[in-house]
């Protein structure tokens, strides 16, 4: 994450993410929610 | 196997042009004051990221790709390496002027699977900071002469940048990231670089870094063509998605979250968020 703070909710679990966090959403992940004020650079093949 | 995101531990790279901003701006614990690169999503053998959570905690992203292809919707007959690499670079000094080969050249000459097409999102830039992107030679002969005669001011195409700028850098493009720029780079998972010019710098023991002029001249596209990409913007709930580039090797977006975005769907094989 390139700026801000956010909460990511997937499958009933919440993850606090902030500037400097980085992660992969793997195949088969259920729908997810984001809340907060944040900027990301997002990529895929 | 994973019903949660896969968080990764970055791999840091010391560079003669590196600095401290990966700590001061991103709060990473960096190994020293010349830290040039954080490889934040990497399965490359020169700096693989390690998984921080879930059943594969402690394994590298390369292990996950090789042994748990289902996490990436990888087909059984795909034996290639993880395709992408994401870095954050702190250019406390100028990076060398360089160029990367395409897939065919990388495979035939270097024996590695991927060439290197890359793209940059400028995270911060000091006033007046510049990139090199492309050159002014019109023919291969002119390019060869300009490089051999070291006519850098005539040869190199310099562009000023500010935070939020985006640059697409296909393989074969002469380029350099200039002093005072922090950049996020999304690229093919390759570490093949042909260095053209390094400002005659020496390291702490007086050695210059190697140049690779013959190969650089061979792989450089002439004339340079600027790759202007159309950027589309859409907003879903309180998430604005700007598509920065959609090309053969990757699609890259800027996401701006300003509240709540619910029931987002993962429509791709896997998604990298940095």
Interface residues (C-beta under 8 A of the other chain):
Chain A: X1 X2 X4 X6 X8 X10 X11 X13 X15 X19 X20 X21 X22 X23 X24 X25 X26 X27 X28 X29 X30 X31 X32 X33 X34 X35 X36 X37 X38 X39 X40 X41 X42 X43 X44 X45
Chain B: X1 X2 X3 X4 X5 X6 X7 X8 X10 X26 X27 X28 X40 X41 X61 X70 X71 X72 X73 X83 X84 X86 X121 X123 X184 X186 X239 X241 X249 X250 X251 X252 X253 X254 X255 X256 X257 X258 X259 X260 X261 X262 X263 X264 X265 X266 X268 X269 X270 X271 X272 X273 X274
